[in-house]
Amino acid sequence: MRQRRTLLVVAVTAAVTAAVSLTACGSSKKPATATTAPTKLSGSITVLAASSLTKGFTALGKEFEAANPGTKVTFSFGSSSDLETQIEQGAPADVFASADQANMDKVVTAGDNAGTPVSFVKNKLEIAVETGNPKHIATLSDLTKSGTIVVLCDPSVPCGKFAKQVLANAKVNLTPKSLEANAKATLSKVELGEADAAIVYVSDVASSGKVAGVTIPDTVNVITTLPIVALKNAKNAAVAKAWDAFVVSHASELVSTFGFLPL
Amino acid sequence: MTRPRQRRGAGNQPPLPAVVLGLIGLVVFFGLPLAGLLWRAPWSDVASVLRDPHARDALRVSLICSLSATGLSVLFGIPIAWLLARGRFPGLNAVRALATLPLVLPPVVGGVALFYAFGRRGLIGEWLSRWFGIQLPFTIWAAIIAETFVAMPFFIITVEGALRSLDTRYEEAAATFGARRWTIFRRVTVPMIAPSIAAGMALTWARALGEFGATITFAGNFPGKTQTLPLAIYLAFENNDPAGIVLSILLLAISIVVLAVVGSRVFANRAREAGG
């Protein structure tokens, strides 16, 4: 019995020591990679990007990797406010691309950025309806017709904040069935046929393929600018900067293929 | 029904390594995260958050949905557990896997699956809508269904285990005295597994109360209608709103109190059950 007990104690001590030395390794790694020469790009980066950029950035990422052999771009897509919280909590990420200025401002205020954020494309809102527009929705006020199921993003995320502004601008008083957690979840309710209409980004409608868009006039619409920045925590600052430059120079592709608006 | 007295002796004492590992586990996995929440909680905002009608709405919806889900789980879960524990038919294991599917399915996928079944374009949802004008998504019924879907397996597993370990001689004795099956079930079986039913209900209710993924997918999120506490908490965090932490602590406090009360009774009863 005694022997077994000692054995267990030894095992626990070993596990704790291993854990401690592992964390020590983790912290000693950082300066080593930061000093790699920027002449030839190599290594991987993690990009935190607004969920509206999912398809566009995934395509650009492949092109970037092809143009710079030896690099790898990994994405984590989510609502900009979620991503901003993750950055604040020290997420191991190299780049942040936000759906709005407000969340980028928070990152900058907290001092988590490396360099100045650069805007690369614009976006605006649109009404997403089922293909063929069976409910004949032509304007924002059509959304208030009885029996029309409308879902919006929650006002705590950028697309919901903008949707609220657009409805206020158009003086449309709308009771949605649901306030969804992000633009993708909102759009999916129309894609699944559970909602008749949603207010999402034009880029979401363009890259969905399963819904149709009904234009919201620019006079009441909200036009947002998407900024990108390298992060202070970046493990691979060279590739992070190169990626940012690549996104800015290939913004036209996001416009032509993925429905974003030029600056 | 005499209960063997617990003798205090070497046989009852957990070995030292178990105590050490147990303590480390408790502190690392449960103690520290809770301490972190309490540490960052904006205590000065507690009163204003709790007075906020939005928070009260979310609490009300949460209680209605989680209690209804628990009720439905008992109604359907006891017969299912009974079938699984006593049934003798081919494919029993497949049925058990089916009944515990929500345990492994990511809740968001569960929510989408509920759409495919009960949504406007769903397997039976389309007919519900066409024949009866019933549309479940985005209603409190959808939230109740989502929570039942996710939480009922906890009830089934607990009760099935109790039924399996039950000494069937009592039921057989009742049968020889001419009791009908329904009477035996009601008067012998259920009272004997009552502590496990209570434990299963507590687990089910706690899981339903904390449910997020399936609910926000299938029922959507609308304050006062389908927004439960976990949904309100999630969206408050999106906004960096301190209310998120306060509401989390509220949720924790409610469940800890209920689980502690139910737990102390259940374990007392279970000791009796084991002794009897």
Contacts between the chains, C-beta under 8 A, distances in Angstrom:
chain1	res1	chain2	res2	distance
A	1	B	15	7.8
A	5	B	15	6.5
A	5	B	16	6.1
A	5	B	17	5.5
A	8	B	17	3.8
A	8	B	21	7.7
A	9	B	17	6.3
A	9	B	20	7.6
A	12	B	17	7.3
A	12	B	20	6.7
A	12	B	21	6.8
A	12	B	24	7.6
A	79	B	238	6.4
A	81	B	238	4.6
A	81	B	239	6.7
A	81	B	240	7.4
A	82	B	238	6.3
A	85	B	237	6.8
A	85	B	238	7.9
A	85	B	240	6.9
A	106	B	240	7.9
A	149	B	138	7.1
A	151	B	138	7.9
A	151	B	220	6.6
A	154	B	221	6.4
A	154	B	235	5.2
A	154	B	238	7.1
A	156	B	235	4.8
A	156	B	236	7.3
A	156	B	238	4.2
A	156	B	239	3.9
A	156	B	241	7.4
A	157	B	238	5.6
A	176	B	222	7.1
A	177	B	137	7.9
A	177	B	138	4.1
A	177	B	220	6.0
A	177	B	222	6.5
A	178	B	138	5.3
A	178	B	219	7.8
A	178	B	220	2.6
A	178	B	221	5.4
A	178	B	222	5.3
A	178	B	226	7.0
A	179	B	220	7.6
A	179	B	221	5.1
A	179	B	222	6.1
A	179	B	223	7.6
A	179	B	227	8.0
A	179	B	235	7.8
A	180	B	216	7.7
A	180	B	220	6.8
A	180	B	221	6.4
A	181	B	216	6.2
A	181	B	221	7.0
A	181	B	234	6.7
A	181	B	235	6.8
A	181	B	238	7.2
A	185	B	216	7.6
A	185	B	217	7.5
A	189	B	220	7.4
A	192	B	112	7.5
A	192	B	115	5.5
A	192	B	119	6.5
A	192	B	121	7.0
A	193	B	119	7.2
A	193	B	120	5.7
A	193	B	121	4.2
A	194	B	115	6.0
A	194	B	119	5.1
A	194	B	120	5.4
A	194	B	121	7.5
A	194	B	137	5.0
A	194	B	138	7.7
